[in-house]
Amino acid sequence: MREDFADLWRKRAAAFWKEAFIYISYAARSGFAGFLLMFFIIGAYYYGKFLQSLPDGFPYWRMTTPILALALGMTGVRTFMKQADMVFLAPAESRLRSWWTCSVLYSFVFQAAVSLMLLLMVWPLYLACADEAALSFAHAAAYLLIAKLLAVVGRFYSDRLVYRLNRGAEALVRWLAAVVLPFALLTESPAKAWLLLLAAAVVQGLVILPFPRHRVPWEHLIRQEETSLKRHYTFYSWFADVPKLKSKPAARRLLGGITSRIPFRQEDTHRFLYAKTFIRSEHYAILVRTSLIAVLLFLAVNHTAAVLLIYGIVLIMNCATVSSLSQSHQYSFWLELYPLDAKRRGKAVSRICESALLLSNTVVGAALIGFHSNGRFQALAAVAAGFLYILYFTRVSLPRKIKNAGD
């Protein structure tokens, strides 16, 4: 029976990742992978320059502690529970040990990998500031992994506590340990750091073990799983339409007034519908967020080649974002009931995407040209090329894509 529960858990985990990889492929095609690569290259360049200019006695712990504290404190346990489990698995709740083992191991492995990546990120800073008595990376990694395992197991048992006050006490202890332990690891002696880790384990046990716990807090676990899924789907919605994400249309009354200028004619029905959809959906919000991030990066980065690379990747991402507007109302039967010319749909979507992209490119291009006087000629050339690319994308590439999808 235990094997059956473990198999069911694995099937649910596999189903989750099968769906996740589909959305991840959409994100990769949108240019997000290039965006991450750009951040890595630019970040590594400026990180190296920062390490070379460190003064003596630099308080490196002010940077290492909060980064590693986030890795230890942000802890959750994915159970892949569903609403129906309250009925079908409840009779076997005393025999779900293999289910919980899979959940804890799965959560620990992923969170431990993130913790090690963050440790790798801050390790050059630690070595640049530490003296000859610096720890080995293996020692620090082992300490951090044990601390992470303690946090995951503590969160697992905390979720079963009956009273919210007890769960709050465990969260407080976990976050205090998440701050104190990385600080002690990289600033104190190894003996003191390990004693503090042992003390954290004892205190965490004292705020969990003496208090009443549910065998399986079904509603709490299902609510947590739904919250985790919502976070995933919200991220995926930046790149593709996510039917499972329940999102209400944003009012945006000020921008909604733009659609009142569209003539009230049958041939403009698609234009009105998709303009409203764009303004009130995540397509508009993602376009604004991406453009704002680009402007902030132009303020932070002074290297001409780097800002031009940022501009190019943001332009490609914006084009991919607005092009997903064509998927909206794809299965709406109302458009089939009304006597509308289906050929006008593609033209309406293309013109709305063109207007949005031209406006965003004007704002982003103005920031690029204004903030970088040294490479102004290159910036002007890049922005001009960006306008030409937008016209090609919205008048040639996008209509062709919509037509092929319709066929």
WOTA-V632279 format. One record per residue. N is the residue number from 1. RES is the residue in one letter. OMEGA is omega in degrees with one decimal (none if undefined). Layout:
# WOTA-V632279
((N | RES | OMEGA) (N | RES | OMEGA))
This chain:
# WOTA-V632279
((1 | M | 179.2) (2 | R | 179.3) (3 | E | 178.8) (4 | D | 179.9) (5 | F | 177.3) (6 | A | 178.7) (7 | D | 178.2) (8 | L | 177.7) (9 | W | -179.5) (10 | R | 178.3) (11 | K | 179.3) (12 | R | 177.0) (13 | A | 178.8) (14 | A | 178.4) (15 | A | 178.2) (16 | F | -177.5) (17 | W | 175.1) (18 | K | 176.9) (19 | E | -178.2) (20 | A | -178.7) (21 | F | 175.8) (22 | I | 179.7) (23 | Y | 177.6) (24 | I | 177.0) (25 | S | 175.5) (26 | Y | -179.9) (27 | A | 180.0) (28 | A | -179.9) (29 | R | -179.3) (30 | S | -178.6) (31 | G | -177.9) (32 | F | 178.1) (33 | A | 176.2) (34 | G | 177.7) (35 | F | 177.8) (36 | L | 178.6) (37 | L | 177.8) (38 | M | 178.4) (39 | F | -178.9) (40 | F | -178.3) (41 | I | -178.8) (42 | I | 179.8) (43 | G | 179.1) (44 | A | -179.6) (45 | Y | -177.7) (46 | Y | 175.8) (47 | Y | 176.9) (48 | G | 178.0) (49 | K | 178.7) (50 | F | -179.7) (51 | L | -179.6) (52 | Q | -176.2) (53 | S | -178.1) (54 | L | 175.5) (55 | P | 177.1) (56 | D | 178.6) (57 | G | -179.0) (58 | F | -178.5) (59 | P | -175.2) (60 | Y | -177.8) (61 | W | 177.8) (62 | R | 177.5) (63 | M | -177.2) (64 | T | -175.8) (65 | T | -179.3) (66 | P | -179.9) (67 | I | 179.5) (68 | L | 176.9) (69 | A | 176.4) (70 | L | -180.0) (71 | A | -178.1) (72 | L | -173.8) (73 | G | -179.1) (74 | M | -171.8) (75 | T | 175.4) (76 | G | 179.9) (77 | V | 178.1) (78 | R | -178.9) (79 | T | -177.5) (80 | F | 176.6) (81 | M | 177.7) (82 | K | -177.6) (83 | Q | -176.9) (84 | A | -178.4) (85 | D | 178.4) (86 | M | 179.6) (87 | V | -169.6) (88 | F | 179.4) (89 | L | -177.6) (90 | A | 179.2) (91 | P | -177.5) (92 | A | -173.5) (93 | E | 177.9) (94 | S | -176.4) (95 | R | -176.6) (96 | L | -176.4) (97 | R | -179.5) (98 | S | 176.6) (99 | W | -178.2) (100 | W | 177.7) (101 | T | 177.8) (102 | C | -178.2) (103 | S | -178.4) (104 | V | -179.9) (105 | L | 178.8) (106 | Y | -178.1) (107 | S | -179.2) (108 | F | -176.8) (109 | V | -178.2) (110 | F | -179.0) (111 | Q | 176.0) (112 | A | 177.9) (113 | A | 177.1) (114 | V | 179.8) (115 | S | 180.0) (116 | L | 178.0) (117 | M | 177.4) (118 | L | 175.8) (119 | L | 175.5) (120 | L | -178.2) (121 | M | -176.9) (122 | V | -175.0) (123 | W | 176.7) (124 | P | 177.2) (125 | L | 178.6) (126 | Y | -179.6) (127 | L | -179.7) (128 | A | -175.8) (129 | C | -176.9) (130 | A | 178.8) (131 | D | -177.2) (132 | E | -177.5) (133 | A | -178.4) (134 | A | 178.4) (135 | L | 169.8) (136 | S | -179.4) (137 | F | 179.9) (138 | A | 178.5) (139 | H | -179.1) (140 | A | -179.2) (141 | A | 179.3) (142 | A | 178.7) (143 | Y | -177.4) (144 | L | 179.9) (145 | L | 177.8) (146 | I | 177.4) (147 | A | 178.6) (148 | K | 177.4) (149 | L | 176.5) (150 | L | -179.4) (151 | A | -178.8) (152 | V | 179.5) (153 | V | 177.6) (154 | G | 178.7) (155 | R | 179.1) (156 | F | 180.0) (157 | Y | 178.8) (158 | S | 179.8) (159 | D | -178.9) (160 | R | 179.6) (161 | L | -175.5) (162 | V | -171.9) (163 | Y | -179.7) (164 | R | 179.5) (165 | L | 178.3) (166 | N | 176.6) (167 | R | 176.9) (168 | G | 178.2) (169 | A | 178.2) (170 | E | 179.0) (171 | A | 178.3) (172 | L | 179.2) (173 | V | -178.5) (174 | R | -179.1) (175 | W | 174.9) (176 | L | 177.5) (177 | A | -179.9) (178 | A | 178.1) (179 | V | -173.7) (180 | V | -173.2) (181 | L | 176.7) (182 | P | 177.5) (183 | F | -179.4) (184 | A | -178.0) (185 | L | -172.7) (186 | L | 179.9) (187 | T | -176.9) (188 | E | 177.9) (189 | S | 179.3) (190 | P | -178.8) (191 | A | -179.6) (192 | K | 179.9) (193 | A | -179.7) (194 | W | 175.1) (195 | L | 177.6) (196 | L | 176.6) (197 | L | 177.4) (198 | L | 178.7) (199 | A | 178.2) (200 | A | 178.3) (201 | A | 180.0) (202 | V | -179.3) (203 | V | 178.5) (204 | Q | 176.2) (205 | G | -179.0) (206 | L | -179.6) (207 | V | -179.8) (208 | I | -167.1) (209 | L | -175.9) (210 | P | -169.9) (211 | F | -176.0) (212 | P | -178.7) (213 | R | 170.2) (214 | H | 172.5) (215 | R | 174.4) (216 | V | 176.9) (217 | P | -169.1) (218 | W | -175.4) (219 | E | 180.0) (220 | H | -179.3) (221 | L | 179.2) (222 | I | 178.6) (223 | R | 177.5) (224 | Q | 178.9) (225 | E | 177.4) (226 | E | 177.5) (227 | T | 178.2) (228 | S | 178.9) (229 | L | 179.8) (230 | K | 176.8) (231 | R | 178.5) (232 | H | -175.8) (233 | Y | 177.1) (234 | T | 176.7) (235 | F | -179.0) (236 | Y | -177.3) (237 | S | 175.0) (238 | W | -172.6) (239 | F | -177.6) (240 | A | 176.0) (241 | D | -177.7) (242 | V | -176.5) (243 | P | -176.8) (244 | K | -179.2) (245 | L | 179.4) (246 | K | -178.3) (247 | S | 179.1) (248 | K | 176.2) (249 | P | 177.4) (250 | A | -176.1) (251 | A | -179.5) (252 | R | -173.8) (253 | R | -178.7) (254 | L | 178.5) (255 | L | -180.0) (256 | G | 178.4) (257 | G | 178.7) (258 | I | -176.9) (259 | T | 178.0) (260 | S | 178.1) (261 | R | 178.1) (262 | I | -177.7) (263 | P | -178.9) (264 | F | -178.1) (265 | R | -178.2) (266 | Q | -177.3) (267 | E | 178.9) (268 | D | -178.1) (269 | T | 179.8) (270 | H | -179.4) (271 | R | 179.1) (272 | F | -177.2) (273 | L | -175.8) (274 | Y | 173.6) (275 | A | 176.3) (276 | K | -179.0) (277 | T | -178.7) (278 | F | -175.5) (279 | I | -172.5) (280 | R | -176.3) (281 | S | 180.0) (282 | E | 178.7) (283 | H | 179.2) (284 | Y | -177.0) (285 | A | 179.9) (286 | I | 179.3) (287 | L | 179.6) (288 | V | -178.7) (289 | R | -178.9) (290 | T | 179.8) (291 | S | 178.9) (292 | L | 177.3) (293 | I | 179.3) (294 | A | 180.0) (295 | V | 179.0) (296 | L | 177.2) (297 | L | 177.0) (298 | F | 177.5) (299 | L | -173.8) (300 | A | -173.7) (301 | V | -178.6) (302 | N | -176.6) (303 | H | -173.9) (304 | T | -179.0) (305 | A | -178.9) (306 | A | -178.4) (307 | V | 176.5) (308 | L | 176.2) (309 | L | 176.5) (310 | I | -179.0) (311 | Y | -178.4) (312 | G | -178.6) (313 | I | 178.0) (314 | V | 178.6) (315 | L | 179.3) (316 | I | 178.2) (317 | M | 179.2) (318 | N | 177.8) (319 | C | 179.0) (320 | A | -179.1) (321 | T | -175.8) (322 | V | -178.8) (323 | S | 178.0) (324 | S | 174.5) (325 | L | -178.9) (326 | S | 180.0) (327 | Q | 179.8) (328 | S | 179.1) (329 | H | -177.9) (330 | Q | -177.2) (331 | Y | 178.7) (332 | S | -177.5) (333 | F | 179.5) (334 | W | 179.6) (335 | L | 177.1) (336 | E | -178.5) (337 | L | -178.0) (338 | Y | 179.7) (339 | P | -177.5) (340 | L | 177.5) (341 | D | -176.4) (342 | A | -178.6) (343 | K | -179.5) (344 | R | -178.9) (345 | R | -178.6) (346 | G | 179.5) (347 | K | 179.8) (348 | A | 179.5) (349 | V | -178.4) (350 | S | -178.5) (351 | R | 178.6) (352 | I | 176.8) (353 | C | -179.9) (354 | E | -179.8) (355 | S | -178.7) (356 | A | -178.5) (357 | L | 178.9) (358 | L | 179.2) (359 | L | -179.4) (360 | S | 179.9) (361 | N | 175.9) (362 | T | -179.1) (363 | V | -178.6) (364 | V | 179.0) (365 | G | 177.6) (366 | A | 177.8) (367 | A | 179.5) (368 | L | -178.4) (369 | I | -175.7) (370 | G | -174.6) (371 | F | -174.5) (372 | H | -179.4) (373 | S | -178.3) (374 | N | -179.7) (375 | G | -173.9) (376 | R | -179.3) (377 | F | 178.3) (378 | Q | 179.1) (379 | A | 178.1) (380 | L | 179.3) (381 | A | -179.3) (382 | A | -179.7) (383 | V | 177.0) (384 | A | 176.6) (385 | A | 177.4) (386 | G | 177.3) (387 | F | 178.8) (388 | L | 179.5) (389 | Y | 179.3) (390 | I | 179.3) (391 | L | 177.6) (392 | Y | -176.3) (393 | F | -174.1) (394 | T | -177.1) (395 | R | -179.8) (396 | V | -172.7) (397 | S | -176.7) (398 | L | 176.9) (399 | P | 178.2) (400 | R | 179.3) (401 | K | -179.8) (402 | I | 179.5) (403 | K | 178.9) (404 | N | 177.9) (405 | A | 178.8) (406 | G | 178.6) (407 | D | none))
